[in-house]
Every structure is written in C-alpha cells, then in structure tokens.
Amino acid sequence: MSKQFNLAIVGLGGMGNWHRETIGRIDNLNVCGSFDIKEERQQFAIDHGITPYNSLEELLADEKVDIVLCSTPNHLHKEIVIKALRAGKNVVCEKPVTLSSKDLQEMIDVAEETKKVFVVHQNRRWDEDFLTMKKIYDDNLLGDVFKIESRVHGSRGIPGDWRQEPEFGGGMVLDWGVHILDQALLMIDSKVKTVYANFTHVTNELVDDGFTVVLTFENGIVYTLEVGTSNFINLPRWYMLGRDGTAIIYDWQKNGKVTRITDWSKNDAVPIRTAAGLTKTMAPRTADTIKDEELPIVKSDIRDFYRNVMATIEGKEEIIVKNTQVMRVMKLMEAIFDSAAKNQVIDFE
Ligand code: NAD
C-alpha cells in the first residue's frame, strides 16, 4: 500500500485549480486544504469540497500537510517557498520558479539546509509533442540534426492580469519561455555557446509579449525558440531538420510527419517556372526519392510528476525535475534579457 500524502495549495487560481483537478486523479495524493488572498477563491475551495485555511501561517502550521504547492503569481514564489521549507514542508513550486538566479540560489540553499524536497513544476516535459520530437532526435531518425525550431503562437495578446507587470514577473520569456527553453536544454546534450534574443511589444510596452531566441549549441545545432501572442496564423509547433530528413509537428493535436530521403542518387529536378524566373534548387523532390512516415508518437502521463515527487520524498526515486536544470534555464533567461536589452549575441556556457 502506498503512503497517503496531503498537499495544500497556496494560490487557488487558474493553475492551482488545475493541480486540484489533476491530484483528484492520483490515488495516494489528496488536496487537504488551500489558501488564497481572494475571498472568492476561498469560497471556490469550499464549493469544491476543500477546507480553506485562514492564512498562510495556519496552512503551514497544519501537521497533516506533507507538501505545499505554491501557485501564486511569480514574484511571490520565493517568499512562500522559503517559508514553507522552513516550516518543514516539502514544496512544489510553479514555474517560473522565481525571477532571478540569485533568488533561486537562496531557495535551493534553504531546501538543502532543511533537507526537504523542493521541486519546480516544469510540466511541459510531459508534453507528448516534445517527447515525440525528442525521440526523433534521440533515435537519430533524421541523421545529423542541424536546425530545430520550437514555437508557440497565440493571437489574444498578453493576458490582462499580473502577466502584464514586470514587478509581478510578467512577460512571455518567464511565462512560456521557461517551458520551451527547459525542453531545449533537455533535448540537446551540449553546451549553449551563444544566445541572441529580441522581444516584441505589440500589446504591452512594459514586458515582452513575444520573443525570438536563437541558441547555438557547441555541437553545431542552431535552435530557434519563438513565442508570439499576436499571431493570427500559427507557424508549426515544431520543425526539425537533419541531413537525411525533416520532421514537423503542426499543432497541439500532434498532426505532423517525418519525411526521409530514400534515394540520394536521383537528384535531378524538373525546374519550377514562375512568370519571373526558374529554379531547380527549390523544386520539390520527386516522390520516388523520399518517404513520408507517421510521427513516432510518445505517450505520457502528467501524473508521473507527482508520483515522482512522492517517491522522492520517500527516498525511493531521484527527482526528475532537478534544481540544477532549473538554475541553468534561469541563467539562460537572464542571458536572453541581456541579449534583448543590448541587441547583441551573448556568450553563454
Ligand atoms: P492566477 O492569477 O489565475 O492565480 C493566482 C492566484 O494566487 C490568485 O487566485 C490569487 O488571488 C492568488 N494569490 C495572490 N497572492 C497570494 C498570496 N500572497 N497568497 C495566496 N494566494 C495568493 O494565476 P495562474 O495562471 O494560476 O498562475 C499561477 C502560477 O502558476 C504562476 O506562477 C504561473 O506562471 C503558473 N502557471 C503555470 C502553468 C504551467 O503549465 N505550469 C500554467 C499556468 C500558470
């Protein structure tokens, strides 16, 4: 029989509620209470069968709480996480863990001192589109990969909440960037040599409402990451180019394909003619020299995040989302802000 764990939620907003629902599908984990500064969210807890605590202090003083989830706006994570660790709790913190590598180091130091599990919810590691592209890369399906593009595109502008304010840790680098950068560093086992970034400010002047980042890895791969919030037509979620093939995933539904070369010898092309010219270079390959294949879809279960957290607390597993990895992403985001401010390529590792 697995040990039963009790988790208390600090900040029962959109994402806090996602955790509540997800934990409801995990046998040995139970949401035992929550605290939110908004009265309506305290009432929401009651309406969903959760006892709200009257304060953070009351939540932290409750001995039955094994794990505290911090899902407040970004600028509050550091203080809440440190308080929870010092109260003897294990802590799951939403991304971005905090706003600087200096703050993160303080949080890691307290976790080490208190010997409690402190883990960041980098849940997009369980995205099946990412895992599928990672498999294509790991299995060398495309031959030597030289270029990867990872994009998320929306068309609603930056959300109208705390995400618009720099002091609350707003902006898309900290919001979506942290996910797709984490994925990039997990996929490519090589140092990031240089970083170049530029930001968009279409719907907001104060924080980035979109960005393009180009990472050049030591192994030669050029990895472009892009977040947009004013894209009325989306570019594909993933595009990966190898010497022997190309892979594409268009959307969240994982529509896409792998196209691989079958015959290098037939290289002749029927030229493409347009009114103003002719090209052989850009003429598509003939069907007998390439083959389209289905994506090797990798399945995942996001509940494995919490299963790993609980097994780590029990000393049975090693934590999947490591704080050294989270720190590397945090430092990379700092290099991105630096690059965008200076409009310069920054040396990284
Ligand atoms: P939200 O605004 O919907 O919810 C935040 C909640 O925190 C609100 O209900 C607010 O009242 C409450 N709050 C604010 N200050 C508080 C305090 N001092 N004590 C207790 N509660 C407090 O925001 P959200 O979209 O749920 O985002 C919350 C966190 O989750 C952010 O860090 C965000 O980046 C993260 N997030 C992660 C994902 C993911 O996929 N991992 C997705 C969305 C949001």
Boltz pocket constraint, residues with backbone or C-beta under 6 A from the ligand:
constraints:
  - pocket:
      binder: B
      contacts: [[A, 10], [A, 11], [A, 12], [A, 13], [A, 14], [A, 15], [A, 16], [A, 35], [A, 36], [A, 37], [A, 38], [A, 41], [A, 70], [A, 71], [A, 72], [A, 73], [A, 74], [A, 76], [A, 94], [A, 95], [A, 96], [A, 121], [A, 123], [A, 161], [A, 174], [A, 175]]
      max_distance: 6.0
